[in-house]
Amino acid sequence: MPFQRENLLGNRVYYVRSDGSDVNDGLGNSSTGAFLTIQRAVDVVATQIDPGPYAVTIQIADGTYAPVELRANLSAPSFLQGTGQFSLKGNAATPANVVVSGTSANPILAVNAGVWTVQDMALQTTTAGTCLNVQGMSFVRFQNLRFGATANAHISTRNGGVVQAGGNYAIVGGAAHHLLALNNSTILIDAVTVTLTGTPAFSSEFAQVYSGGLASVSSVTFSGAATGNRYLATGNGVIYTNSAGATYLPGNAAGSTASGGQYV
């Protein structure tokens, strides 16, 4: 008999806890109900339900978790252009209590993943990797995140991926780049407050765009300071600041443009 997805009749919450188990159904906020890994919850959301018009939330309890790859639910009406009805949520009051941490991995990876919201948690990685890596037919909104020490970029998009800040967030560790947009992809960080703690260092630039990448960083309040070059726009990439000026982005060294790149 062919597998049939469950048709949701209302909003759905799946729970993830460090004392849970991936053999649970994820529907109870207890050790006997919750999943152990975020990935198990994402896989269930992607393959076992038809959400219809309803919101699906993966609620993550305090703890440290392995990296996760977001996946598309191909039955969802929101695929590619909907309202972002799929969400990962941590601790709204204390996002530092929910940590997604990797070694040579991307804490949050989205490749052709549809529309997701990620909020209320801390992301970090060592050796290699990007905290929030969005590629292809993926649109990820985020807010109330804490970007920790990272080998490559805090936020990276490529091959048409889109990332949008839907609210304020914090930078608490250094990286090669905070923002990296390439290959006709887009990062939108507009009208939010970004709090930098401990003067994080950016070994390349705070923002880099190339190969048609766009980073829109306008009407942002930066609280705190950073070290490193402010920006690099090259290969027809564009950093849009609404004419905020050359010293607008965090850093203590001048930015630059080359090969058709623009900083405006």
N, C-alpha and C positions, 0 to 999 in steps of 0.2 A: 504494500500500500504506500503511495507516495507520501512523503512528509508534508504536513500542512502546518503553516505558521499559526500561532495563536492570534486571533483578532482582538485587539484591546477594546474594552468598553469604557475606559476611563484612563486618567493619568496613571503611570506606573513608576514605582521606585524600586530599584535594586540596591542592595546594601553590600558593601565590601568592608570587612574587618580583618585585623591581623590575627584574630583567633577564629576566623571562619574556615570554611572548607569549600573547595570547588566542586564537591559532589552535592552541596546544598542547592536549593532552588533560587537563592539570593533574595527572597521576598520577605525575610524576617530580619530585624535588627538585633540579632543574637548570634552566639557562636554556632548554634544549630540551624540558623537560617541564612546567614550571610555568606557570600563568597569570600574566598581567601585572597584572590588576585583581581586586580582591575581588569586584566586581559580577559578573564573568564566572563566577567560581566559584559564587557564590550562585545565579545563573541556571541553571547546569548542575544543581546540587543540586535545585532546585525543579522542573525540567522534564524531566530526562533519566534519572532513576533512580527505582526503587521500592525504598526501603531495607529494607522488611520490619522485622525486629527489630534491625537493626544500626545502630551509631553512625556518623555521617558528620562528619568534622572537616575544616575549612578551615584549614590551617596557613599562617600568614603570616610571611614572613621579615622581617628588619630592613629598615626603609625608611619612606618617607612615601607614603601612599596616598590616593586620592580617596574621598569619601563613598560609602556603600553603602546600598541599601535591601534589607532582609531580605525574603524571600518564603516563602510556604507551599508545602510539597510536599503536594499534595492526596491523594496515594496513601499517605501515611505514617500508620501507626496512632497516632502521637503527636500528630496535628493537634489542637490546642486543649487536650488534657488528658493528653498522654503524658509521657514521661520527659525530654524535651528532648534528643533524640538528635542534633540539629544544632548544631554548635559553630563559632565563630570563635575561633581561638587565635593569640596572638602569641608574645612572648618571655617565658616565665614568670620567668626570672631577672632580666631587665632590661626591664620593660614599656615604659619610655620609648624603647626602640629601635624600636618599631613604632608609628607615628603615623598616625592617620586624621584628616585635616585638611580643613576646608571653609571656603569664603567664601560667605556667604549660603546656607548649606546645613547639613543635619543630618549629622554624621559617621556616625551609625548611626540609620537610620529603619526602623521596623517598623510596617506598617499591615496588619492582618489576616494576620499572618505566621506564625501557629502558635507553636510552642515553640522557642526558641533559647537558647544559652549564648554569652556574649561575655566574653572574658577576656584578660589579659596584654597590654594595649596602652594607648596614650595617645590621648585624644580631645580635639579642640579645634576652634574655629570662630571666625571674625571676621565683623563687619558684621551678620549675622543668623544664627539657627539655634540648635539645641539639641544637645548632645553625644549623648545617648541619648534618642530620641524614640519612644515606644511608644504605639500607638493601636489601638483596635478589638480584634479577636480575636487578640491577641498576648500572649505571656508570655515575657519576656526575663529570664534570670538572668545575673548578672555577678559577676566577682570580679577582683581584682588589676588594676583599671583605674586610670589616672591622668587625672583630669579637669582639663584645662588651661583657659586663658582662653576665655571663651565669651560670646557676645552675649546670649543669653537664659537658658536654664537648663542646668545640667549633666544633670539627669534630669527628664524630663517624661512624664506619662501623661495620656491623655484617652480618652473614649468607650469605657470598659471595659477599656483596656489595663492590664497588670500588669507591674511590674518588681520583681525580688527580688535583694537582695545575697546571694550565696552564699558570700562570703568577704570578707576585708579589702580596702580600697582607699584611694586617696589623692586629695586635692584640692590641686592645685598652681597654680591660677589662679582669678581671680574670675569672677563671673557676676551676672546679675540675681537668679537664684535657684539654689540647689543642687537643691532638690526642688520640683517643681510638679505637683500632682495635681488634676485637674478632671474634671467630667462623669462621675461615678461610676467613676473609675479608682482604681488602688491602687499605692502604693509601699511595699515592705517592706524596711526596713533594720534588721535585728534581730540582736543578739548578734554583732557584728563590731567591728573597730577601724577607725576612719576617721582617717587622718593628714593634717593640714592643714599645708602648708609655705608659708612666706613671708607669713603673715597675709592670705589672700585676702579681697577685699572683695565683699560682696553688696549691690548697689545697691537691691534691693527687700527681700527677706527670704531667710534661709537656707532656710526651708521655707514654702511657701504651698499651701493647699488651698481649693477652693471648688466649688460646684455638686455636692456629694456626693462629692468626692474624699476619699481616705483616705491618710494617710502614717503608717505604723507605724514608729516610731523608738525601739525599746526595747532596754535592756541594751547600748547602744552605748558604746564607749570612744572619746572624741574626744581625739586627741593634737594639740596645737597650738591656734591661735586664729584668729578671723576678725573682720572688722568688718561692721557693718550690723545691721538688725533681725533678731531671732532667728526670728520666725514671724508668719504671718497666717493665721487660719482664719476663713473667711466662707462665706456661702451654704450652710450645713449641711455644710460640710466638717469633717473631724476629723483632728487630729494626736494620735496615741496615743503616749505616752511611758512608760506604766506608772507614772504619778504621779512622774516624775523631777524636776519642779519647773520654774519659769519661766525659770531660767538654764541649763538643761540643754543646749539646742542652741547651737551656736557663734554668735557675734555680740557686739556691744558696746552694743546698744540693745534695749529691751524689745520683746517680741512683743505681739500684740493679737488679739482675736476680735471678730466682728460678724456680724449677720444669721444667727444660728443656728449659727455656727461654734463648734467646741469644741477646747480644748487640754487633754488629760487625761493 
